[in-house]
Amino acid sequence: MKKIIYFVCFILVFYLILEPSGKKVIFNPEIPNDYSDLIVEIEKVIDLGTRDFLKQSAFNEFGDCGYRKINEYGFIDINNDGQKDLIVNMFMSQMCGGSGSGGQYLLVALNENDSFELKGIKQVGYRGDYLDTEQVLKNDNFLIFRNFSYHLDGRDPMCCPSKEGISRITLRNLLNDSYYDEIEYSKPLALLGNSFRIDLNDLTNERKFYEESATDVDWLLNKLAWQYKDQVLHPNCFKTEWISSDNIEEYYQRFIDSEVDWEDFSKNLGKFWGKEINIYDPIQASWGEEIELAVSMENCLKKKTNYFWLGNDGQIGSSMDKDLYEYRILSKVPLEDCQNLAPHLPGKCIQSNLMRIVEHGGGSLSWGSYVIYGLFLMPEGKEYIFPLKTFESEDDKYIKSLFKLNQ
């Protein structure tokens, strides 16, 4: 009899350990009426939390490829302060031309007296493994989700994983900054709205104007713009391949042996500076126009346009016409790497950055690329900005290593 009692007790304890318990949490497909006064606030914090993921999406002939779909809103007191915090279940992807990747994300924002403060976003699911928000429980330590994954025997179709399980997310993790995905965002830019713009031709007055709204203009510029002796460098200082490729092709025909691979040349210009290409000042193109790939700092500082700004998208832009040209610093590049990318240049790399360059040629025509530039001090004392290496997307291993290095 005792053995039976012990066995029953063991089964009961085992069941209590495995079977999750807690208060049911409701996720709603729409923002509930109780929070209707906070809709604008909620939408703002969601935009803030997801904008950099979407901005980091691949950019090619298909345009910006970021996609976001909000599935449900949950209101849960995460930090036990008596206020309902926000958890948003969403799907985000980077899909271009039928290829790409996506996943399930949770966005978390803490309620600070009816003003939501973004905590972060975390990828929690993939196509074959996702959290179900229809059955969620909360206890003192965890949020408990039912999850679904594929059966290993292949019985599930690609659309519909059916193997059930349980996933627990600790409340402590939700309050820990290090738990969330490292997606960098510029909080002041995001909160200032679509009309935000700093006129870089009139920085003195712009600093005074935005000081009243507690916006640190210099902090933004230090983060996003290439500066030289306190001057923001113009986008036209950073040359890259035209949409037509005519400028790169002109250099290829002028300086490069036909046995050199075109793709290698166009993507790795740094290898050819100081060797095959030993002219750094502008050249006369075959069609009569003066063009340049390297830009002397002397010429760079002379480049002016009537429209020169920092916009709410974090881009440093020039012109407002069809020849719109923009850049943004994504990451600093170690000087040793910069020097290695241009092994034949006689100068010394003194500053280097990975840049996002966007050129709009009118209508829907646009061109985006990721380029490493290096500022070199040459033996004769002149300084030049050289394009060194071009990447098609941020998925490149080296770019990812830069982001990790600069976290």
Secondary structure, DSSP 4 states (H G I P E B T S, - for coil): -HHHHHHHHHHHHHHHHHS--SEEE-EESS--GGGGGGHHHHHHHHHHHHHHHHHTS-EETTEE-EEEEEEEEEEE-SSSSSS-EEEEEEEEEEEETTEEEEEEEEEEEEESSS-EEEEEEEEEEBTTEEEEEEEEEE-SSEEEEEEEE--TTS-S-TT---EEEEEEEEHHHHT-GGGS------HHHHHT-TT-EEEGGGHHHHHHHHHTTT--HHHHHHHHS-EETTEEPPGGGS----TT-HHHHHHHHHHS-TTS-HHHHHH-GGGTBTTTB---S-EE-TTS-EE-SSEEHHHHTT---S-EEEETTS-EEE-SSTT-EEEEEEEE--HHHHHHHSTT-SSEEEEEEEEEEEEEEETTEEEEEEEEEEEEE-TTS-EEEEEEEEESSTTSHHHHHHHHHT-
